Amino acid sequence: MKKGVYWLLLWLTGACHPLEPVVAQKPTPDIRVALDGTGDYTRIQEAINAVPANSMEPVVIWLKRGVYDTEKLIVPADKTNIRLVGESRDETIISYHIYNCQEGGYNGFCPAADAVNWTGDVIRTSATLTILGNGFQAENLTIRNTAGPLGQAQAVTVRADKVVFRQCTLSSYQDTAYFWSEGNRTYLENCLIIGRTDYIYGGGIVFFQGCEIRSWGKGWITAPATGQNQRYGFVFNACKISYATGSPRAGDDGALFALGRPWHNYPKVAWLNCEMSEMVNPLGWPDKWRMPYADTSPDLHLYEYRNTGPGSAMEGRANWVGIRSLTDAEAREYTVQKVLAGNDAWDPTQD
């Protein structure tokens, strides 16, 4: 069965648990990275830099299992169509620890001793991995920022278009995944995203298919900043919205978490066919967060459709104009193919 047909059936049936991923044929590596010296390179950035500029075909970089924690990585804009594949999702780990800070840092980043080593776009944010090259794909690996509850500390900053994550874990505490650019499209399939504070945020168009979204208490999943004329923002389909215990910050455990808080512009978030934890704040969107028009503007689209679980009840949602259930007809406009189509009819389920 083609992957596109598979996910269409999943969407139509309203399945609310992530299913087993479609098993694709393992790609043949073009470049191998291994910490033990058995590959072409021992450092991931060296492998990325070795990719031909503006490649029209995928270039597969294979990562042997290990913890790659000495580099703050960037995929430059001219390194297109890179496919980063891990040997083991749980044991191939890309990790770093930079975070935004007010005092004691270097140009606003801490620890200063490490931040001083990075320049240009790689240090525009604290992200472990910054993606500027279009057509980037990552699969079967973990990307994390280990700074903890100290400030903004992205695992990934996505500034490229047509980006895909499959069977990946993205983990941090604050601002785990930053989808920077309005109009740029990202697709996540069977991924685990972990965080506490605004940990899925930005102005991009992002489709989460069959993912687990795992929150520590007292925080917010999303901080959307969708442009007013952008039809879609963040779309979650058949995802599991779960609760994490053992937070690195005292006071989180046992507290509720919110579906989101609006950041700026005209946020758009849709939750379809998801299973929602009982630890979801019944209001869903309890904070306007310096956006006085958030509750009255019809240009905020904060939609839900056929979700299940104790956190899915909409009777207690905040009394905002933009919070409502989708009709069946409206929900049919929230397929992967329609949300991510753009001007080139991109369909990542066919990749």
Secondary structure, 3 states (H helix, E strand, C coil): CCHHHHHHHHHHHCCCCCCCCCCCCCCCCCEEECCCCCCCECCHHHHHHCCCCCCCCCEEEEECCEEECCCCEEECCCCCCEEEEECCCCCEEEEECCEECCCCCECCEECHHHHCCCCHHHHCCCCCEEECCCCCEEEEEEEEECCCCCCCCCCEEECCCCEEEEEEEEECCECCEEECCCCCEEEEECCEEEEEEEEEEECCEEEEECCEEEEEEEEEEEEECCCCCCCCCEEEECCEEEECCCCCCCCCCCCCEEEECCCCCCCEEEEECCEECCCECCCCCCCCCCCCCCCCCCCCEEEEECCECHHHCCCCCCCCCCEEECCHHHHCCCCHHHHCCCCCCCCHHHC
